[in-house]
Amino acid sequence: MNRFSRALRELTRRAGSTTGAMPPGVTPPTRREAPFEPASLVSVYRAIDIITSAVAQLPLRVERHGVEVPASEIPDIIKAPSLSFTRSDFLEQIALSLAVTGNAYILAKRIDGKIVELVVLNPHEVLPTQDENSGVITYSYRGRNYSQADIQHLKFMVLPGSLKGLGAIQAARAEIQGAINLRDYAAQWFNGSGQPSGILSTDQALTAEDAKQIRDTWNNIDPATGKPLPTTANPSNIKVTGKGVKYEPIVLNPRDAQFIESRNFDTLEIARLFGIPATLMLTATEGSSMTYSNIEQDWLGFVRFTLTKYLRKIEEALTTFTPRGQTVRFQISALLRSDTLTRYQAHQIALNAGFMTLNEVRAIESLPPLETQEPKETVKP
């Protein structure tokens, strides 16, 4: 399990029912309530992974009064904010905290008043408190108190009068718990619901002792002792019953049992909850068509209405650690132009209009600049 998986499971385990559709006439087995571990759901893990991966892969730039500053003038704390993690891992941790708990806390470590490192804190270990008289907010973390100058608090959804933000998982706990219960019930269908895996039948008359002996033989149980036979006695698990006994497996039709529909519905609900297009969740909405144009519009909608919220929160937090007048921005132009042809056509339009140079276009494509900067001129298509 990689570092992302471990962090995600730990955060969701501590982040804070109903079952899905069941076959008619079937009573679920008595069981304890499933632990609330959203990351154990494939759809939740996938949704969070999409968001964090998108944030982590985006490059950062720094602007001064709307003009991008040269790479040599970018503050070191933005180039390498963490001494323990890469910048992409650092950004991923922030996005992960926001997606799972609705809160992210960035601690600025200083030496002689200068910021030398930014640390993303475990949101479950931070407790914000506010003084009733002065209104000053203090953050308690592992036995120490920090001021707002030391910790930047990012809130996914800001609730009036609340010191903490609200995340998707906290807002829809019942729906996620229901999906967990349905998954666990489906997994334990044959083991705990009383549903047999098959039927042994014969046209011959059987006594109770005959039936018990045939059943025990089929289940590799010694009829004399009632204990399971060692695998060495029958390594191939060959069944010999006699008396004309036939075995008919009971094949559960998942569609008739409504498991598939229920699981797909849960996946779509979680996709809606996190604002992820169904195509990125590798599922489909019933009755919808998956054309290239539709998929492209879905992805653009994801960038504009889901991802942008995470990006703006992170940009504003990082901007507080830069000199006055500078602003941190993510470069999302590549995400808004989903394919190579569309991206190159956009570059051509910019060059034809004269508001970009060849070197500026090459920088967007992560190409080295030309040795001689060419003037802005019209490029014929």
N, C-alpha and C positions, 0 to 999 in steps of 0.2 A: 504494500500500500504506500503510495507516494505521500509527500508532505502535504499536498493539497487535500488529499482524501482524509488524512488524519485530522487536519485542522477543521475541515468541514464537518466531520462526524462529531468532533468535540464541541464545536459551536452549536450545531443543531441539537445535540443531545441536551444541552443546557438552555436552549432558547425557549423554551416554552412552546359522545361518539355514536358516530353512527356508522353502521356497516353499509356496504354497498348492496346491490341487488343480489338475492339468493334464489335458488330454485324453489318453486312452490312446494310447501309441505315438508321442507327440510328444516330441522331445528339445529342451529349451530351448537357446537359442543361448549360446555361450560369452560371458561378460560379467564384468566386475569386480563385486565385491560392492557393492551399492547403499549410498551414504553413509547414515549413521544420522541422518536428519532427520525425527523423528516428526511435527513440525508440518506437513510436506508431505502427510501423510495427512489427508484431509478429516475422517474420524471423530475423529482425535486433536485436530485444530484445533477441531472442533465441541465436543468434550467439555470442553476447557480453556476455550473461550469461554463455555460455559454456566456453569461454576463462577465464573470471574472476573466475569462480568456480574452474577451473582446477588449476589456479595459487594459489588461496587461500588455497586449501587443501594440497599443497605440503609442506613437512617439509624442514627446512633449516639446513645446517651444515656449520661449519667453518673449513677451512683447513689452515695448515701452511706448506708451501713448499711441497704441495701435500699430506700431511698426516693430517687426521682428528684430530682436537684437542678434548680433553675430554670435556664433557658437563660443567664441573666446570670452564673451561677456556674460554668459549664462552662469548664474551662481552655482558654486560647487554643490550646495545642498540640494539643488534640483537635478544636477547631473548624476549624483550618487547620494541619495538621501539616507541610505542605510549602510552601516559598516558590516552587517551580517548577511544581507540579502542583496540580490541584484535589484535594479530599479523596477523591472517587470514583476518580480516577486513582491516587492514592497507595494506596488499598486494593486496587485492581486489580493493582498491581505486586506487592504482598505475596502475594496469592492466586496470581498467575501464577508467582512464584518457587517457592511451595510445591507447586503442581501439577506443574511441570516438573522441578524438581530435588529436591524434598523438603526444601528448606532456604530460609529467608528471613532476611535480616540487615537490621536497622534501626539506623542510626547516629544518635545524638543529638548534634547540634551545639550547643555552649554558648558563651555570651558572659557573662563574669563569673559563671560558675557556673549561669546560667539557661539552660534549654533553649529555643532559638529556632527550631529546625527539626529535623524527622526526615527522614532520607534512606534510601530503600531501595537497598541496594547490589547490584551484580551478584553473584549467588552464586558464579559461577565464578572471581571474583577474590578471594574471601575464603578464607583458610586458617586454621582453628582449630588451635591446639596447646595441649597441657596439660603443665605442669611435673610431672615424675615425683615430686618430693619434696613440693611444697606442694599439688599438685592444681589450682593456679590455671590458668584457661583464658585464653589470649591470642589475639586475632584479628589476622592480618596482612592489610592491604589497601593495595595500591599503594605498598608500601615503608614503610608505617607500622604500628605495633602499637597495638592498642586493647584496653582491658580490658572485662570484662563489664558494667561500669557505663556504658560508652560504646556498646556494641553489644548489642542484644537479638537472640538467635539463636532462631528458630522452627524446630522440626523437625516434619515431617509425621508420620513414624513413627519413634519413638525406639528405636534398637537399643542394648541393654546393652553398655557398653564402647566405643561408637562416638561420636566427636565430631560426626558428621554424621548427619542424618536420611535416611531412605529414602523415595523417591518412587515413584509408580506406574510411571513410565517406566523407572526403573532396575531395579525389581523384575521387570518383564516385557519386558526388552529383546528377547529372542528372539522373542516373539510379535509385537511391533511390527515387528521387522526382517522377519519372514516376511510380514506384510501389505504392507510396502514392496516386497519382492521380487515378490510376486504382482501388485501394481499395475503395476510397471515391466514385468513380463513380458507382461501383458495389453496394455499400451500399445505394446509393440514386436512384437506378434504377427505382423503382416504384413511388417514391415520386417526383422526379424532371425531369425525362426524357420524360414525356408524355405517357409512356407506361401504359395502363390500366391494372388493376388486374383481370378484367373479363368482360364479355359481357352479357347484358340482352337482350333476344330476344323473339319474339312471332310471331305466324302466323296471328294474328289478325291485322287489320289496326288500327294505332294509330295516334291521332292528336299530334301536338307539345305540347299541354297542357298535354295530357295523358303521353307522354314520360317524360316530366319534372316531373310530379307528381310521376311516378314510380321510376325515378332516385332519387328524394328527399326522398321518402319513404325508398328506399334501403340504402341510406346514413344517415338515422336517422335525416333527416331535416324536419322541420315543413313546409309543402307546403304553409301555409297561411302567415307565417312570414319570411320564408327563414333562420331561425336560427336553430342551432342544438337542438334536443330534449334532455331534461335531461335524464340521465341514469336511474333515478327512474321510468320514464314512461315506459321503456322497458329494465329492468335489464338483461334479457336473450338474448337481441339483436335478437329477432325473426323477420324474414322477411315475410311480407304478401304483395304480389303485385297484384295478380289477373290477369284477361285478358290473361290467358295462358302463362304468362311470365316465362321463364326459364333462369337460370343463368349458364353460362359456364365460369369457371375460365381459365385465360390464364397462362399456366404453362411454365415458361421460362426454356428451356433446357440449363443449364450452359455450357455443352460440345459443343453444337451447337453454342452457343454465344461466345465460346472460352475464357470464363472467367477462367475456371479451368486450361486450358493450360497456359494462360497468368500468372495466379497467381503462378503456379508451376514453370514457367520459372523465374519469379522474385525471388522466393525463392532460386532456384539453382544459380542465378546470385549473390545473396547476400552471399550464401554459398561459392562461388568461391572468392568473394571479400574479405571475412574474412579468407579464408583458412580453412573452416570447412567441414568435410566429410558430404555428403548428409545423411548418416545414422544417424549421430548425430543431424541433423536438422529435423529428422523424415520425410524425403521425399526420393524420389528415382529418379535416372537418367534413362530416358527412354531407354530401351534396355539392361540395366545392370542387372546382377544377384546378389542377396544378399546372398552369401554363408558365412560361418563362416570365411573362409580364407580371402575372400575379405574384410569383415568388419574389421578383425584384421589388415590387411595391411593398410586400410584407417585410422584406429586409430593411428597406428604407424607413418604414414605419417603426421598426424595432430600434434603429439608430436614433431617430428623431424623438420618439416618445417614451422609450424605455432607457436606452443606454445614455442618452444625453443627461438624464437626471443624475445618474451616478457620476458622470464626467464633470458636471458643473459643481457638484458638492466637493469633489476632489480638487478641482481647479481653484476654487475659492479658498480651500484650506491651505494648499501649497503656496498660494499667492501671499498669504500672511507671513511666510518665511523668506520672502524676497525683499529687496530694497524698495522703498517707496517709489511709486510710479511704474513698477514692473508688474506684469500680469502673466500668470502661467496659463497656457492653453494646450489642449489636446489637438492633434492634427487628425481630423476625422474625414478629410476629403477622400481618402482611399476607400473608406467604408461606404460613402455616399455614391461612389461610382463602382458598381459591383463587378464589372468585367473589364478586361483589357481594352476592348474596342471602345467602349463608352468612355473610359478614362483617357485614352489617346484623343478621342474626338473633343473632349473637354479641353485638353491641352491645346489642340489646334485652334479652337475658338478663342482661347485666351491669347495665343500668339497673334492670331489675325487681328484681334481687337487692340493689341498693343499694350495691354496692362500687365503682361508677364514677359520675362525674357527666357531664352533657351536655358540658361543656367538655373533660373527659378524652377522651370519645369523639370530639369534634370535632378534638382534637389528633392522634389516631390517623389520622383522615381528612385531615389537613393542612388543616383549616379554622380560621379565626380564632376565638378564644373569644368567647362572648357577653359583652356589656358588663356584664350583671348575672349573677353566678354563681348558678345555681339550685341549691337543695338536692338531695341525693340522695333521689329519690322513685321510687316504683313507676310505671312506664309501661305502660299496658295494651296488649297486642298488638292 
